[in-house]
Amino acid sequence: MSIPDIISAVGSPIAGLFIDTHGHRSTLLPLSGILILINYILLAFTSFTPIFAMSFLGIAYSLFAAALWPCVPSLVGSHQVATAYGIVTVSLNLSLFGFPFLVAKIRAEWPNEFEMALIFFIILSILSILISCFLIYLDSFHGFPLIQPPHLSYHDDTTGIVSADEEETVTTIVVGGGIDVVAPQTWIHHHRRRPSGIITLPRSI
């Protein structure tokens, strides 16, 4: 039972480094679901040692933990990040609260058939894969920002999700009295509508 935690303790930083360098947050989520599905299929329908299945579970958890949390800032405005993290944490805690009761109910109904509980987890794994694929589908409407490395993704509170552009830009904000103030570096798609009062210039200027 400690195998998934041991593997995730080593694998999560490695997966996080890969995501920071190469991206693919949204594509790693369904992959983790597939690994979890393989884990429960091995436990339910094969006689292999559980070491293999639990190893798949540890790898899946490493990918899931490293890919899920960096998605949050790219999906909400900067003024909603803390709330979004709170909602994700609430969802996690509710699942940890509710699903053990469901598993206990299944075990009570079929006390001599542990496979029924594993089939329940197989169904949940399939649902997670489908939901993750739907996230990729939604991501496609915004230029796949969740596939790009996190430091190249930018969320514009006025226009929605904006993906990284190839050209680096510096944003100048026009404030009262005609004073130009250089804002921190941002990444903006040139075809998107920009908020009024903001001028984007090439970095060479």
N, C-alpha and C positions, 0 to 999 in steps of 0.2 A: 504493500500500500504506500510505502514511502518512495517508490520508484518515480512516479510522476513529479513529486516535489523536488527530488534530487536533480532530475533532468531539467526541470524548468528553472531551477536555481542557476544552472550553468547555461542553459539554452536561451533564456529570456534576454540577457544582455547581448548575446551573439545575434539573436533575431533583431533586437533593437538597433544594433550597429548596422546590420544589413538594411533595415528600413531607412535609417538616417542617410545611408549612402545611396541606395538604389530605389527606395520607395516601395511600391506595391503593397500598400496597406490594405486596400480593398481586395486584392487578389489573394492575399494570405489568409483572409478570414474564411472564405469557403474551403481553402486547403486545410485549415485546421479542423473544419467540420468534417471533411472527408477522412482525415486521420482518426478523429473520434469515432466516426462510423465504422472504420476498419477495426478499431479497438473493440467495440461491442460485438461486432460480427464474430471476431476471433473468440471472444469470451463465451458467446452464446452457442455457436455452431461448430466449434472445433475443439480438439483435445490438446492443443498446443499449450506449452507452459504459459502462465499468465505474464511472465516477464516480458514477452514480446508485445502483448496487448497493452500493458501498462507503460511500456516504453513509448508506444505510439501516442498514448494519452499525454505523457510528459512533453513530447515534441509538439503536440497540438496545443497544449496549454502555453508553451513558450511562444509559439507563433501568435496565438490569440491575444495574449496579454500585451505583447509588443506592438501588435497591429491595431488593436481596438482603441486604446486611449489616445494615441496621436490623431485619430480621426476626428475627435470631438472639436478641437479648435477650428478645423476646416469646415465644419458643418453648421456652425452657429456664429453669430456676431461676437465681436470682442467683448461687448457688454453682457454676454450671456454665457461665457465660458464656465464660470463657477457654477451657475445654475445647471448647465448641461452635465458637468461632472457629477453634481449632486443627484440628478435624475438617473444617470447611468448607475451610480452606486446604489440608489434606492432599488432600481430594477434588479441588480445583482443580489442584494440582500433579500428582496422578496422571493426571488427564485430559490435562494438557499433556505428560506423559511418554508415555502410552500411545497416544493418538490419532494422533500423527505416524507411529508405526509402522504403524497400520492404513491410513492414507492412503498411505504408501509401498508397502504391500502391494498396495493397489488400483492404484496407478500402475504397479507392476511387472506386474500381471496384464493391465492394459489400457493399455499405454504410449502408444497413439495416440488414446485416448479420455479426455480430461480430464473429460468430463461425468460419468463414473462416480464420480469423487471428489466432484463436486458433488452427485450424487444421494445419496451417503453422508451428506453434510452436511444435505441436505434431510430425510433420515430422522431424523437427530439433532434437527433443528429441530422436527419434528412431535412427537417424544418429549418434548422440553422443554415444548412447549405443553400436552401432555396431563398431564404431571407438575405443571405450574403450575396447571392447572385443578383437579387433585386437591387441591392445597394450599388453593385457595379453598374447595373442598368441605369439607375438614377444618376450615378457619377458621370455617365457618358454624355448627359445633357449639358455638363459644365466643363467639358474638355478634360475629363479624367484627372482632377486635382488629387484624388486619393491614391492614384497610382504613382504620382510623382513624389520625390523625396519631400518630407514635411517642410524643410526650410525653403522649398520652392513653391509652396502653396500659400495663397493669400486670400483672405476673406474680406470683401468690401461690404461694409454694413449697409450701403445704399443700393448695391446692385446684386447682392447675393454672392455665391461662390465664384471666385475668379482664379483661374489657373495661372501657372507661371508662364511668362513670355520669354522669348529668347533674348530680348534686348533689356539690359539693365537700365533702370530709370531712377531719377531723383525727383521727388515731388516738392514743389514750392507752393506754400500756402500764402495767399494774399490776405493780410489782416488789416485792421483799421488804420487809416492814415497813409495808405499806400506803401506800407512796409512789407517786404518779402521775407519770409522766414523759411529756411530750408528744413523740411521735415525728414524723419528717418527714412532710409531707403525702403522702397516698396517694390512689389512686382505687380504690374497691371497689364491686362489685355487691352490693346489699343482700340479694339472694336467695341469695347464696352462703354456704356455711358458713365462719365465721371461726375462726382458731386460738384455742384456749382462752387466757384471760388477756389478751385484747385487746378493748377496748371502742371502738366507733366512734361518735363524736358529730357532730352537724351543726356546721359551721364557725361558725354564728352563736352557738352556745353557747361 
